[in-house]
């Protein structure tokens, strides 16, 4: 119950930030957007239709079509997020900040939008819209979801060229870039973790130093080379971002011929990271 309350609070804050980004920074400076919000903004510029109502109608229609692609929790959280976002769009309509600097508005608008969407996604919700369309493309045409999502957003943003002109479209692209980076930052947190895979003939020496110098656990996986058919142990380690440099030095000093891969990890639960009971 406590977890659900915190999630709903995060969604509320996220929906408010998303709406403020649109009403305070995007619309007053005639910028565009991607996705369903971009469509509602275009309709507002052309016909002065309320972004709050059009956003609610389009998103709920898309959610009704694609709800089977999402979990029950995600659907419920998405309904709450979409409803609150539309409500806040209506309540904050006409709000603005006295500034004619498009670059400042693009940066702050993108930061607000990315922060809002990031909070919603972080707790398991979505903003519906092009997320649903991307999932449908993935299901029926086997498109990569990230590519489909990017394609939908770019098509909507580019279509605003005929309304806002080339200069404001360029500022819109800057805003979308800022929004994406801020959203990733909010979702990943302040200290994104890394998963490290190490293949080395000196795996025992590396594992011992990781245990001793870094106080990190090491998982040993069994593998073999397909071409050589040689059996070998593979080390799998989860570390914080700031610990990667130390781990590289350990591997380099033990075996300069070692093979090492580093990947981003969004969430890690367990000893030494986040207690799974508090997640």
Secondary structure per residue as TSV (DSSP state, phi and psi in degrees):
chain	resnum	aa	ss	phi	psi
A	1	X	-	360.0	-44.1
A	2	X	H	-63.3	-41.6
A	3	X	H	-61.7	-43.4
A	4	X	H	-63.4	-40.9
A	5	X	H	-62.0	-43.4
A	6	X	H	-64.7	-41.5
A	7	X	H	-60.2	-45.8
A	8	X	H	-66.0	-35.4
A	9	X	H	-64.4	-42.7
A	10	X	H	-62.9	-41.7
A	11	X	H	-63.7	-39.9
A	12	X	H	-62.8	-47.4
A	13	X	H	-62.9	-42.2
A	14	X	H	-63.3	-43.8
A	15	X	H	-63.6	-38.5
A	16	X	H	-66.0	-45.7
A	17	X	H	-62.1	-42.3
A	18	X	H	-59.5	-46.3
A	19	X	H	-65.7	-40.2
A	20	X	H	-65.1	-39.1
A	21	X	I	-58.8	-39.5
A	22	X	I	-72.9	-50.9
A	23	X	I	-76.6	-32.8
A	24	X	I	-88.7	-35.7
A	25	X	I	-113.1	-36.5
A	26	X	I	-81.7	-60.6
A	27	X	G	-63.2	-45.6
A	28	X	G	-60.2	-25.1
A	29	X	G	-107.2	12.3
A	30	X	T	55.0	44.4
A	31	X	-	-91.2	169.5
A	32	X	-	-104.9	-171.8
A	33	X	-	-157.0	171.7
A	34	X	S	-101.8	170.0
A	35	X	H	68.4	-157.7
A	36	X	H	-63.5	-38.7
A	37	X	H	-60.1	-39.4
A	38	X	H	-61.8	-39.1
A	39	X	H	-64.9	-43.5
A	40	X	H	-64.3	-35.0
A	41	X	H	-68.4	-41.6
A	42	X	H	-60.5	-44.6
A	43	X	H	-63.3	-33.9
A	44	X	H	-67.5	-43.6
A	45	X	H	-64.0	-38.9
A	46	X	H	-82.4	-42.3
A	47	X	H	-124.8	-2.4
A	48	X	-	61.3	32.5
A	49	X	-	-74.0	142.3
A	50	X	-	-62.3	121.5
A	51	X	H	-59.1	-33.4
A	52	X	H	-61.5	-48.6
A	53	X	H	-71.4	-46.3
A	54	X	H	-64.2	-37.6
A	55	X	H	-63.4	-43.8
A	56	X	H	-62.9	-46.5
A	57	X	H	-64.9	-49.2
A	58	X	H	-64.1	-44.4
A	59	X	H	-65.6	-41.0
A	60	X	H	-68.0	-34.8
A	61	X	H	-64.8	-45.1
A	62	X	H	-65.4	-38.0
A	63	X	H	-66.4	-37.9
A	64	X	H	-64.2	-35.8
A	65	X	H	-72.0	-41.8
A	66	X	H	-108.3	14.4
A	67	X	G	-62.6	-26.7
A	68	X	G	-70.3	-14.1
A	69	X	G	-85.4	-8.9
A	70	X	S	-115.7	158.2
A	71	X	-	-73.1	163.7
A	72	X	H	-60.6	-42.8
A	73	X	H	-62.4	-44.3
A	74	X	H	-63.5	-39.8
A	75	X	H	-62.1	-46.2
A	76	X	H	-63.6	-45.5
A	77	X	H	-64.7	-35.7
A	78	X	H	-67.6	-40.8
A	79	X	H	-60.1	-44.2
A	80	X	H	-63.0	-46.2
A	81	X	H	-62.6	-45.8
A	82	X	H	-64.8	-42.8
A	83	X	H	-64.5	-45.7
A	84	X	H	-67.4	-39.4
A	85	X	H	-60.8	-44.2
A	86	X	H	-65.5	-40.1
A	87	X	H	-61.8	-46.4
A	88	X	H	-68.6	-32.7
A	89	X	H	-60.7	-39.4
A	90	X	H	-71.2	-43.2
A	91	X	H	-70.9	-31.6
A	92	X	T	-99.6	10.7
A	93	X	T	-60.9	130.9
A	94	X	T	93.8	-9.0
A	95	X	-	-70.3	143.4
A	96	X	-	-159.8	165.3
A	97	X	-	-116.0	135.0
A	98	X	S	-70.5	88.5
A	99	X	-	-153.6	133.6
A	100	X	-	-106.4	7.6
A	101	X	-	-84.4	107.8
A	102	X	H	-67.7	-34.7
A	103	X	H	-68.4	-39.5
A	104	X	H	-65.0	-44.0
A	105	X	H	-64.5	-37.8
A	106	X	H	-64.1	-43.5
A	107	X	H	-68.8	-49.1
A	108	X	H	-70.0	-36.8
A	109	X	H	-63.1	-44.8
A	110	X	H	-62.6	-39.5
A	111	X	H	-64.6	-42.1
A	112	X	H	-65.6	-44.9
A	113	X	H	-64.9	-46.1
A	114	X	H	-62.9	-39.8
A	115	X	H	-62.8	-44.5
A	116	X	H	-65.0	-49.9
A	117	X	H	-64.2	-38.3
A	118	X	H	-59.7	-42.7
A	119	X	H	-63.0	-41.9
A	120	X	H	-64.9	-45.9
A	121	X	H	-68.3	-36.0
A	122	X	H	-58.8	-35.2
A	123	X	T	-93.1	2.9
A	124	X	T	106.8	7.3
A	125	X	-	-97.8	-178.8
A	126	X	-	-141.1	171.3
A	127	X	-	-102.1	18.9
A	128	X	-	56.7	-128.2
A	129	X	T	55.2	-129.3
A	130	X	H	-69.3	-15.7
A	131	X	H	-62.1	-42.1
A	132	X	H	-66.1	-44.6
A	133	X	H	-60.7	-42.3
A	134	X	H	-62.9	-39.6
A	135	X	H	-67.2	-36.7
A	136	X	H	-66.4	-40.9
A	137	X	H	-61.9	-38.4
A	138	X	H	-66.6	-39.5
A	139	X	H	-71.7	-46.3
A	140	X	H	-91.3	-30.0
A	141	X	H	-117.8	0.9
A	142	X	-	61.0	31.7
A	143	X	-	-76.7	146.6
A	144	X	-	-64.0	132.0
A	145	X	H	-61.8	-43.5
A	146	X	H	-62.3	-42.2
A	147	X	H	-66.3	-43.4
A	148	X	H	-63.0	-40.9
A	149	X	H	-64.2	-45.3
A	150	X	H	-62.9	-42.1
A	151	X	H	-61.7	-45.1
A	152	X	H	-61.1	-46.1
A	153	X	H	-65.1	-41.7
A	154	X	H	-66.5	-41.6
A	155	X	H	-61.1	-42.5
A	156	X	H	-67.1	-45.9
A	157	X	H	-62.4	-42.4
A	158	X	H	-67.1	-31.7
A	159	X	H	-66.7	-21.2
A	160	X	T	-74.8	-7.5
A	161	X	H	-54.9	-39.2
A	162	X	H	-73.7	-9.8
A	163	X	H	-109.9	-44.1
A	164	X	H	-99.0	-13.5
A	165	X	H	87.3	168.8
A	166	X	H	-67.1	-38.4
A	167	X	H	-64.6	-48.4
A	168	X	H	-70.4	-26.6
A	169	X	H	-65.5	-40.4
A	170	X	H	-63.6	-40.1
A	171	X	H	-67.4	-32.5
A	172	X	H	-63.7	-41.1
A	173	X	H	-63.5	-40.4
A	174	X	H	-59.9	-44.1
A	175	X	H	-62.7	-42.3
A	176	X	H	-64.8	-38.0
A	177	X	H	-63.4	-46.2
A	178	X	H	-61.5	-43.6
A	179	X	H	-60.3	-41.8
A	180	X	H	-63.5	-44.9
A	181	X	H	-67.0	-41.5
A	182	X	H	-66.7	-40.3
A	183	X	H	-61.1	-43.9
A	184	X	H	-61.8	-40.3
A	185	X	H	-63.7	-43.1
A	186	X	H	-66.4	-41.5
A	187	X	H	-69.6	-42.6
A	188	X	H	-79.5	-28.0
A	189	X	-	91.4	-178.8
A	190	X	S	-71.5	-30.8
A	191	X	S	-127.1	73.9
A	192	X	-	-60.0	141.6
A	193	X	E	-96.2	165.0
A	194	X	E	-126.0	142.7
A	195	X	E	-103.7	131.0
A	196	X	E	-116.6	130.6
A	197	X	E	-115.4	128.0
A	198	X	E	-127.3	127.4
A	199	X	E	-115.0	117.6
A	200	X	-	-155.3	150.8
A	201	X	T	-75.4	-14.5
A	202	X	T	-107.0	38.2
A	203	X	H	-61.9	-34.0
A	204	X	H	-65.4	-43.6
A	205	X	H	-64.4	-42.0
A	206	X	H	-65.6	-46.4
A	207	X	H	-61.2	-41.2
A	208	X	H	-63.0	-42.4
A	209	X	H	-69.9	-34.0
A	210	X	I	-64.1	-43.1
A	211	X	I	-62.5	-42.9
A	212	X	I	-80.1	-51.4
A	213	X	I	-82.9	-30.4
A	214	X	I	-109.1	-12.7
A	215	X	-	55.9	42.5
A	216	X	-	-118.1	147.6
A	217	X	-	-78.8	154.9
A	218	X	-	-128.7	129.4
A	219	X	E	-100.2	131.2
A	220	X	E	-104.7	121.3
A	221	X	E	-109.2	145.0
A	222	X	E	-90.3	137.9
A	223	X	E	-155.5	178.4
A	224	X	E	-154.3	154.0
A	225	X	-	-76.2	131.5
A	226	X	T	-65.0	-41.2
A	227	X	T	-77.6	-46.7
A	228	X	T	-85.0	-19.3
A	229	X	-	62.1	16.9
A	230	X	-	-81.5	128.1
A	231	X	E	-74.6	145.0
A	232	X	E	-156.8	157.4
A	233	X	E	-96.4	140.5
A	234	X	E	-114.1	129.8
A	235	X	E	-91.9	132.7
A	236	X	E	-122.8	122.5
A	237	X	E	-135.0	138.5
A	238	X	E	-108.1	125.1
A	239	X	E	-136.0	164.3
A	240	X	E	-78.4	158.0
A	241	X	G	-54.5	-41.9
A	242	X	G	-73.6	-8.3
A	243	X	G	-93.6	-6.3
A	244	X	H	-62.7	-41.4
A	245	X	H	-60.5	-43.3
A	246	X	H	-63.6	-41.8
A	247	X	H	-64.5	-39.3
A	248	X	H	-60.4	-41.6
A	249	X	H	-65.2	-38.5
A	250	X	H	-62.3	-46.9
A	251	X	H	-65.5	-44.0
A	252	X	H	-63.4	-39.8
A	253	X	H	-71.7	-29.3
A	254	X	H	-84.3	-40.1
A	255	X	-	-156.6	102.0
A	256	X	T	-73.2	-6.4
A	257	X	T	-102.0	7.6
A	258	X	-	-65.7	152.9
A	259	X	E	-107.2	125.4
A	260	X	E	-137.5	129.7
A	261	X	E	-117.9	146.3
A	262	X	E	-126.4	126.8
A	263	X	E	-129.0	150.4
A	264	X	E	-76.1	143.2
A	265	X	E	-126.5	128.0
A	266	X	S	-75.2	-50.0
A	267	X	-	-133.4	140.1
A	268	X	-	-133.4	125.6
A	269	X	B	-119.3	136.6
A	270	X	S	138.3	-175.9
A	271	X	T	-59.0	130.7
A	272	X	T	91.0	-7.4
A	273	X	S	-130.3	-116.1
A	274	X	B	-107.8	130.9
A	275	X	-	-64.3	124.2
A	276	X	G	-62.4	-25.6
A	277	X	G	-70.7	-23.7
A	278	X	G	-99.0	5.5
A	279	X	-	-89.9	360.0
